């Protein structure tokens, strides 16, 4: 009996410990509930609601974190159809974009969330993830043209800025927000991928909401002052904003209609390079016009190509003008009286900026001379065969390229584009100085082009189709202006400029004539941004 006594005492002690632990656990639960329902409400008071972000323009927001909804508060347009149409056309092709257009009447009858799911499915299904560059190369231009100036002014005043999207995938908005608006954090919906291809399905909205919840919690702990800017239509973010933001500003549709569009001069980062074939924002009506013009576009391109190849200039120019092609020539005295060179055996060297592959051809039209020649760094075999003027490919070797250009000058006039690649926007890339070493007299030529529907250039598409897309436009327009001749680096003048000074001088003269901004960017910079490579095409 004595040996059992300690066991009873141990049992009683264990029961007391269990009772104490039960009391502690109950106490912890009460503390947790008290913190959750009482202290949390005290620490996170009910947010202050405001209509429109205009009052923030009068406040110092440098120490605040601004969280805004992209499609609800930043973009003026309420329709997401144009952006998904751009993805469908540029990443998927004409057939995919036609399917999206045909389905749109049905899509418009669906709920907002279901409509977005269908547009995502049609636009992304089967698109290779590695090759998808529309988010960085195509969409930023159209997003920037849709940014409200008033909202942008508010964002500029914020300390840290976080962009959140309910409906747009991360791959569509991240490049635009980070690179061009300098937004610190972007939270979009991720796309599901299998075998390196998009399934056309976005992650669950609940998962997206949890990621947003965690992000806002961290910002609340770090800065302590969080301001939310959203719209009445984003129910998920409206709830989350109310949990963590001290102030919430709601943007109405009427507010957006009164906003001005952000002008290009106020872009935080200038839009110099962009890709894609469409030159017009594919709204519903614009898309309808594009598909109606499609059959006529193919016929117009074929007819214009035939005229330019097979008919003499004296007859082809008025025919092309009648078909819609426009050419304006300024300072035409060059075509009748070319500058004299010290070497009478050489032709005239025309140096122009580069807008499309047809630049040398339009210079030839302006001069009414078919014997003119041109050089290029990259040209498809199809374009080389169809070119109505002689085109010689350079191989990027300074010595051999210089010899080839000198030989061509002994055969007649020569047109060169020292930028080495095209640029659509009013900017000029750095001029390669090689042209300054092959002639002592240089004629700068300022060229600019305008299209309505299709761009005649591409960085990631088929180069062979560039001239065809330009000729498919209803009214392809060119302006050619011949400037005063300048002396080349081969001139024997003791006070002559170096080849780099001559190249920069020619670039600046053309830039002044066109009101373009001169840059030091190169072909390599363009292709790294738009295509992810250095722009060198290997040929057999």
DAQUI-V551314 format. One record per backbone hydrogen bond with DSSP energy under -1.0 kcal/mol. CO is the residue of the C=O (numbers start at 1). NH is the residue of the N-H. Records with the same first field share a line. If there is no record, write none. Layout:
CO = NH  NH
This chain:
4 = 8
5 = 9
6 = 10
7 = 11
8 = 12
9 = 13
10 = 14
11 = 15
12 = 16
13 = 17
14 = 18
15 = 19
16 = 20
17 = 21
18 = 22
19 = 23
20 = 24
21 = 25
22 = 26
23 = 27
24 = 28
25 = 29
26 = 30
27 = 31
28 = 32
29 = 33
30 = 34
31 = 35
32 = 36
33 = 37
34 = 38  39
35 = 40
38 = 42
39 = 43
40 = 44
48 = 248
50 = 250
53 = 56
54 = 57
55 = 58
56 = 59
61 = 64  159
64 = 159  160
65 = 227
66 = 162
67 = 229
68 = 164
69 = 73  74
70 = 74  75
74 = 148
80 = 84
81 = 85
82 = 86
83 = 87
84 = 88
85 = 89
86 = 90
87 = 91
93 = 97
94 = 98
95 = 99
96 = 100
97 = 101
98 = 102
99 = 103
103 = 107
104 = 108
106 = 109
107 = 110
111 = 115
112 = 116
113 = 117
114 = 118
115 = 119
116 = 120
117 = 121
118 = 122
119 = 123
120 = 124
121 = 125
124 = 127
127 = 198
129 = 132
133 = 137
134 = 138  139
137 = 275
139 = 143
140 = 144
141 = 145
143 = 146
144 = 147
146 = 76
147 = 262
148 = 152
149 = 153
150 = 154
151 = 155
152 = 156
155 = 158
160 = 66
161 = 185
162 = 68
163 = 187
164 = 70
168 = 189
169 = 172  173
170 = 174
173 = 177
174 = 178
175 = 179
176 = 180  181
177 = 183
185 = 163
187 = 165
189 = 170
190 = 203
192 = 199
194 = 197
196 = 129
197 = 194
198 = 126
201 = 192
204 = 208
205 = 209
206 = 210
207 = 211
208 = 212
209 = 213
210 = 214
211 = 215
212 = 216
213 = 217
214 = 218
215 = 219
216 = 220
217 = 221
218 = 222
219 = 223  224
225 = 65
226 = 246  247
227 = 67
228 = 249
229 = 69
230 = 251
233 = 235
234 = 238
235 = 239
236 = 240
237 = 241
238 = 242
240 = 244
241 = 245
246 = 48
247 = 228
248 = 50
249 = 230
250 = 52
252 = 256
253 = 257
254 = 258
256 = 259
260 = 149
263 = 266
264 = 267
270 = 272
277 = 455
281 = 283
283 = 287
284 = 288
285 = 289
286 = 290
287 = 291
288 = 292
289 = 293
290 = 294
293 = 297
294 = 298
295 = 299
296 = 300
297 = 301
298 = 302
299 = 303
300 = 304
301 = 305
302 = 306
303 = 307
304 = 308
305 = 309
306 = 310
307 = 311
312 = 315  316
313 = 317
315 = 319
316 = 320
317 = 321
318 = 322
319 = 323
320 = 325
321 = 324
326 = 478
328 = 480
330 = 482
331 = 334
333 = 337
343 = 346
348 = 414
349 = 443
350 = 416
351 = 445
354 = 423
356 = 359
358 = 362
359 = 363
360 = 364
361 = 365
362 = 366
363 = 367
364 = 368  369
373 = 415
374 = 392
376 = 394
380 = 384
381 = 385
382 = 386
383 = 387
390 = 374
392 = 376
397 = 401
398 = 402
399 = 403
400 = 404
401 = 405
402 = 406
403 = 407
404 = 408
405 = 409
406 = 410
409 = 347
413 = 373
414 = 350
415 = 375
416 = 352
417 = 420
418 = 432
425 = 427
426 = 517
428 = 519
433 = 436
434 = 437
436 = 489
440 = 488
442 = 486
443 = 351
444 = 483
445 = 353
446 = 481
448 = 479
450 = 477
453 = 279
462 = 465
463 = 466
465 = 469
466 = 470
467 = 471
468 = 472
476 = 326
477 = 450
478 = 328
479 = 448
480 = 330
481 = 446
486 = 442
488 = 491
493 = 496
498 = 502
499 = 503
500 = 504
501 = 505
502 = 506
503 = 507
504 = 508
505 = 509
506 = 510
507 = 511
508 = 512
509 = 513
510 = 514
511 = 515  516
517 = 428
521 = 430
522 = 526
523 = 527
524 = 528
525 = 529
526 = 530
527 = 531  532  533
